[in-house]
Amino acid sequence: GFCLNRSQVHMHPLFVLLFAGLLVEVVAENEHPTEPTTEQVPPLKVKKRPQLHVLWIGNSYTSMHDLPAMFLHLNLSLKVHNRKFVPGGYTLGDDRPQIHQLLERQPWDWVILQDQSQIPGFTIDMEEYGATAMTQDMLGNYYIDAIKKAGAKALLFQTWGRKDGCNRFPDHFPNYVAHQHLLKQGYSRYLHCLRYKDTGGKHGEPSGLEAYIAPVGEAFEYVYKQERNVFKLLYEGDAGGHPSVFGTYLASLVIYTRIFNRSPVGLPSKPSAVNLQTAQYLQEVAEKVALDYVEKNCDASATCNGRGYCEPTQEYCVCEPPNCGLVCDVECGHEEL
């Protein structure tokens, strides 16, 4: 047979001749090896996920339950690179070197700005309004150019009124409704600061920065009007008005909707502490409030001061259409500053 054992290999002369001929043939073939080419083995194509670079600047309202990480997990098809500067109690009017370093370190797609929870709602009659003016000046005199240089868009993270108002300013923020109303106005003024450059004139000139609002506070307000039991779940329970995991989840959905201009309804990712029914409801709220949201910012017809932003009034004169400009002045009874 053809299957030979070890002793048969040494004794069988026919096998020796066959093996010798085969060896010569193999050596002859290897004297002229075939050169490998790239056409023989096509390269492996690896599809890279799109990337998004987001810089978060704020305080504990952003860091609570790690809002940046929650936002990241909403869209796993996208590789999100988050960096954040969110020390407790931080205000946007506080010029920190760490912010300069982060903005200058690399190009960004979005810079998300969140101010302290009371400052945007201060009015010009208050002594504390100086903190509001500092934020407005930082937005106009630093953030416009810095964000444009980084190649990014600006997104103002509009926060929410405290559930029971603010005990520190009971006359100004006596309840949730008053606090929420003034914060909404304040972020509209902030938007104007980013969209219009200070020229020393009445209105300012367009800054060229793409700036938008993430109406998280208005999403809280929608829940307040529709589902009071769910509204209570949005808060952590402390006096500082910090968000619970439900509130942070709603914030992440609103920001997702604004950045991608896409409905969050049906997103599979949610915190384990949020039940499915509530998660679906909050997704619907974010869609209704934030999808196709139109910022009601002061335009060039509004009455602005010399730094190019609209001034607030005690009478809750809203610096947004149709209550801007001369109509606003007459109705609210204040003179141009």
C-alpha positions as CSV (number, residue, x, y, z in Angstrom):
1,G,0.0,0.0,0.0
2,F,0.9,3.7,-0.2
3,C,0.9,4.3,3.6
4,L,4.4,3.2,4.8
5,N,5.7,2.8,8.3
6,R,9.2,4.1,9.4
7,S,11.1,0.9,8.6
8,Q,9.6,0.7,5.2
9,V,10.7,4.2,4.3
10,H,14.4,3.3,4.7
11,M,14.2,-0.1,3.0
12,H,12.0,0.7,-0.1
13,P,14.1,1.9,-3.0
14,L,11.1,3.2,-5.0
15,F,10.2,5.5,-2.1
16,V,13.8,6.9,-2.0
17,L,13.7,7.8,-5.7
18,L,10.3,9.4,-5.5
19,F,11.2,11.5,-2.4
20,A,14.5,12.7,-4.1
21,G,12.6,13.8,-7.2
22,L,10.0,15.7,-5.2
23,L,12.7,17.5,-3.2
24,V,14.5,18.7,-6.3
25,E,11.2,20.0,-7.7
26,V,10.4,21.9,-4.5
27,V,13.9,23.5,-4.4
28,A,13.6,24.5,-8.1
29,E,10.3,26.2,-7.5
30,N,11.6,28.2,-4.5
31,E,14.5,29.6,-6.5
32,H,12.1,32.0,-8.2
33,P,9.5,32.9,-5.5
34,T,6.4,34.9,-6.5
35,E,6.6,38.5,-5.3
36,P,3.5,39.3,-3.2
37,T,1.4,42.3,-4.3
38,T,-1.2,44.4,-2.6
39,E,-3.7,43.2,-5.2
40,Q,-3.4,39.7,-4.0
41,V,-4.6,40.6,-0.4
42,P,-7.0,43.6,-0.4
43,P,-6.6,45.8,2.7
44,L,-9.2,45.5,5.4
45,K,-11.6,48.4,5.4
46,V,-12.4,49.6,8.9
47,K,-15.4,52.0,9.1
48,K,-14.7,54.7,11.6
49,R,-17.4,56.2,13.7
50,P,-18.1,59.9,13.2
51,Q,-16.6,61.9,16.0
52,L,-18.0,64.9,18.0
53,H,-15.8,67.0,20.3
54,V,-17.8,68.7,23.1
55,L,-16.5,71.1,25.8
56,W,-18.8,71.6,28.8
57,I,-18.3,74.7,30.9
58,G,-20.6,75.1,34.0
59,N,-21.0,73.9,37.6
60,S,-22.7,71.3,39.6
61,Y,-25.9,71.5,37.5
62,T,-23.8,70.0,34.7
63,S,-21.7,67.6,36.8
64,M,-24.7,66.2,38.8
65,H,-25.2,62.6,37.7
66,D,-22.5,63.3,35.1
67,L,-24.6,65.0,32.3
68,P,-21.8,64.8,29.8
69,A,-21.5,61.0,30.2
70,M,-25.2,60.6,30.0
71,F,-25.3,62.6,26.8
72,L,-22.5,60.5,25.4
73,H,-24.4,57.2,25.9
74,L,-27.5,58.5,24.0
75,N,-25.9,58.0,20.7
76,L,-23.5,55.0,20.6
77,S,-23.1,55.3,16.8
78,L,-21.1,58.5,17.4
79,K,-17.8,58.7,19.2
80,V,-18.2,61.6,21.5
81,H,-15.1,63.2,23.1
82,N,-16.1,65.1,26.2
83,R,-14.0,67.5,28.2
84,K,-15.5,69.6,31.1
85,F,-14.8,72.4,33.5
86,V,-17.6,72.2,36.1
87,P,-16.4,73.3,39.5
88,G,-19.2,73.8,42.1
89,G,-20.7,77.2,42.2
90,Y,-18.8,78.4,39.1
91,T,-20.2,81.4,37.2
92,L,-19.6,82.2,33.5
93,G,-18.5,85.7,34.5
94,D,-15.5,84.2,36.3
95,D,-12.5,84.3,33.9
96,R,-10.4,81.2,34.7
97,P,-7.1,80.2,33.0
98,Q,-8.3,76.6,32.8
99,I,-11.0,77.7,30.4
100,H,-8.5,79.5,28.1
101,Q,-6.4,76.3,28.1
102,L,-9.2,74.0,27.2
103,L,-10.6,76.2,24.4
104,E,-7.1,76.6,22.9
105,R,-6.0,73.0,23.3
106,Q,-7.9,71.6,20.2
107,P,-10.7,72.3,17.8
108,W,-14.2,71.8,19.2
109,D,-17.6,71.1,17.6
110,W,-19.7,72.5,20.4
111,V,-19.0,74.5,23.6
112,I,-21.8,74.2,26.1
113,L,-22.1,77.1,28.5
114,Q,-24.1,76.9,31.8
115,D,-24.3,79.7,34.3
116,Q,-25.0,79.7,38.0
117,S,-28.6,79.1,38.8
118,Q,-29.6,82.6,39.9
119,I,-27.4,85.0,38.1
120,P,-29.2,85.0,34.7
121,G,-32.4,86.0,36.5
122,F,-31.1,89.1,38.3
123,T,-32.5,92.4,37.1
124,I,-30.8,95.8,36.8
125,D,-32.5,97.2,39.9
126,M,-30.7,94.6,42.1
127,E,-27.3,95.0,43.7
128,E,-26.4,91.5,42.6
129,Y,-26.9,92.5,38.9
130,G,-23.2,93.1,38.8
131,A,-22.6,89.4,38.5
132,T,-25.0,89.2,35.6
133,A,-23.2,92.1,33.8
134,M,-19.9,90.3,34.3
135,T,-21.3,87.2,32.6
136,Q,-22.6,89.3,29.7
137,D,-19.3,91.0,29.3
138,M,-17.4,87.7,29.3
139,L,-19.8,86.3,26.7
140,G,-19.3,89.3,24.4
141,N,-15.7,90.1,25.0
142,Y,-14.1,86.7,25.4
143,Y,-16.3,83.8,24.4
144,I,-17.4,85.0,21.0
145,D,-13.8,85.2,19.7
146,A,-12.5,82.1,21.7
147,I,-15.3,79.8,20.5
148,K,-15.0,81.0,16.9
149,K,-11.3,80.4,17.0
150,A,-11.9,76.9,18.2
151,G,-14.1,76.3,15.2
152,A,-17.1,75.5,17.4
153,K,-20.7,76.5,17.9
154,A,-22.0,77.8,21.2
155,L,-24.9,76.2,23.1
156,L,-26.3,77.9,26.1
157,F,-27.6,75.4,28.7
158,Q,-30.7,77.2,30.0
159,T,-31.3,76.0,33.5
160,W,-34.6,75.9,35.4
161,G,-36.3,77.6,38.3
162,R,-36.0,76.1,41.7
163,K,-39.0,74.1,42.7
164,D,-40.0,76.4,45.6
165,G,-38.3,79.6,44.5
166,C,-35.1,80.9,46.2
167,N,-35.0,81.6,49.9
168,R,-32.1,83.9,49.5
169,F,-34.0,86.3,47.2
170,P,-37.7,85.7,48.3
171,D,-38.9,89.0,46.8
172,H,-37.3,88.3,43.4
173,F,-37.6,84.5,43.2
174,P,-40.7,83.9,45.4
175,N,-41.7,80.6,43.6
176,Y,-40.8,78.4,40.7
177,V,-42.8,80.3,38.2
178,A,-41.1,83.7,38.9
179,H,-37.6,82.1,38.9
180,Q,-38.2,80.2,35.7
181,H,-39.6,83.3,33.9
182,L,-36.6,85.4,34.8
183,L,-34.1,82.7,33.9
184,K,-35.7,82.3,30.5
185,Q,-35.3,86.0,29.9
186,G,-31.8,86.0,31.2
187,Y,-30.6,83.3,28.7
188,S,-32.3,85.2,25.9
189,R,-30.1,88.1,26.8
190,Y,-27.0,85.9,27.0
191,L,-27.8,84.7,23.5
192,H,-27.9,88.3,22.3
193,C,-24.5,88.8,23.8
194,L,-23.1,85.9,21.8
195,R,-24.8,86.8,18.5
196,Y,-24.1,90.5,18.5
197,K,-20.6,92.0,18.9
198,D,-20.0,95.0,21.1
199,T,-19.4,98.0,18.8
200,G,-20.1,100.8,21.3
201,G,-23.3,101.6,19.5
202,K,-26.9,101.0,20.2
203,H,-27.4,97.5,18.9
204,G,-24.1,96.0,18.1
205,E,-23.1,94.1,15.0
206,P,-23.6,90.4,14.2
207,S,-20.7,88.5,15.7
208,G,-20.6,85.7,13.2
209,L,-20.8,83.1,15.9
210,E,-23.3,80.3,15.6
211,A,-25.0,80.4,19.0
212,Y,-28.1,78.6,20.2
213,I,-30.1,77.8,23.4
214,A,-30.8,74.3,24.8
215,P,-34.1,75.0,26.5
216,V,-33.8,72.6,29.4
217,G,-35.5,75.0,31.7
218,E,-38.5,75.3,29.3
219,A,-38.6,71.4,29.2
220,F,-38.9,71.5,33.1
221,E,-41.6,74.1,32.7
222,Y,-43.5,71.9,30.2
223,V,-43.5,69.1,32.7
224,Y,-44.6,71.5,35.5
225,K,-47.7,72.4,33.5
226,Q,-48.5,68.9,32.4
227,E,-47.4,66.4,35.0
228,R,-46.8,67.7,38.5
229,N,-45.9,64.3,39.9
230,V,-43.1,63.9,37.3
231,F,-42.0,67.5,37.8
232,K,-41.2,66.7,41.5
233,L,-39.1,63.8,40.3
234,L,-36.8,66.2,38.3
235,Y,-35.2,67.6,41.4
236,E,-32.7,66.1,43.7
237,G,-34.5,67.4,46.8
238,D,-31.9,69.9,48.1
239,A,-32.4,73.6,48.5
240,G,-30.0,74.3,45.6
241,G,-32.4,73.0,43.0
242,H,-30.0,70.4,41.6
243,P,-31.4,67.9,39.2
244,S,-32.2,64.3,40.1
245,V,-31.2,61.6,37.7
246,F,-34.6,62.2,36.0
247,G,-33.7,65.9,35.6
248,T,-30.3,65.2,34.2
249,Y,-31.8,62.7,31.8
250,L,-34.2,65.3,30.5
251,A,-31.4,67.8,30.2
252,S,-29.3,65.3,28.1
253,L,-32.3,64.6,25.8
254,V,-32.9,68.4,25.2
255,I,-29.2,68.9,24.5
256,Y,-29.2,65.8,22.2
257,T,-32.2,67.2,20.3
258,R,-30.6,70.7,19.8
259,I,-27.2,69.4,18.7
260,F,-28.4,66.8,16.3
261,N,-31.8,68.4,15.4
262,R,-33.2,65.0,15.7
263,S,-36.1,63.6,17.8
264,P,-34.9,61.6,20.9
265,V,-38.1,59.6,21.0
266,G,-37.1,55.9,20.8
267,L,-33.6,56.2,22.1
268,P,-32.8,53.0,23.9
269,S,-30.3,54.4,26.4
270,K,-31.6,55.5,29.8
271,P,-30.4,55.5,33.4
272,S,-31.4,52.3,35.3
273,A,-33.1,54.5,37.9
274,V,-35.5,55.9,35.3
275,N,-38.4,53.5,34.5
276,L,-39.3,53.0,30.9
277,Q,-42.7,54.8,31.0
278,T,-41.1,57.9,32.5
279,A,-38.2,57.8,30.1
280,Q,-40.5,57.7,27.1
281,Y,-42.5,60.6,28.5
282,L,-39.3,62.7,29.0
283,Q,-38.2,61.9,25.5
284,E,-41.6,63.2,24.2
285,V,-41.2,66.3,26.2
286,A,-37.7,67.0,24.8
287,E,-39.0,66.5,21.3
288,K,-42.0,68.9,21.8
289,V,-39.9,71.6,23.5
290,A,-36.5,71.4,21.7
291,L,-37.1,70.0,18.2
292,D,-37.2,72.9,15.7
293,Y,-36.9,75.3,18.7
294,V,-36.7,78.9,17.7
295,E,-34.7,81.2,19.9
296,K,-36.6,84.3,20.9
297,N,-33.5,86.5,21.2
298,C,-33.4,90.3,20.9
299,D,-32.7,91.3,17.3
300,A,-31.4,94.6,15.9
301,S,-34.7,96.3,16.5
302,A,-34.5,95.8,20.3
303,T,-33.5,98.5,22.7
304,C,-30.0,97.6,23.9
305,N,-27.4,99.4,26.0
306,G,-24.0,100.5,24.8
307,R,-22.5,97.0,25.2
308,G,-25.0,95.6,22.7
309,Y,-27.4,93.5,24.8
310,C,-31.0,94.0,26.0
311,E,-31.5,95.2,29.5
312,P,-34.1,93.6,31.9
313,T,-36.8,95.4,33.8
314,Q,-38.7,94.9,36.9
315,E,-42.0,94.6,35.0
316,Y,-40.9,91.4,33.3
317,C,-40.6,93.2,30.0
318,V,-39.6,90.3,27.7
319,C,-36.8,91.1,25.3
320,E,-38.2,88.9,22.6
321,P,-40.6,89.4,19.7
322,P,-43.2,90.8,19.7
323,N,-42.3,92.8,22.9
324,C,-39.0,94.3,21.7
325,G,-38.0,97.7,20.7
326,L,-40.2,100.8,21.2
327,V,-43.3,98.8,22.0
328,C,-41.4,97.2,24.9
329,D,-40.2,100.6,26.1
330,V,-43.7,102.1,26.1
331,E,-45.4,99.2,27.8
332,C,-42.8,98.8,30.5
333,G,-42.2,102.4,31.1
334,H,-38.4,102.5,31.1
335,E,-36.0,104.7,29.1
336,E,-33.3,103.5,26.8
337,L,-30.0,103.0,28.6
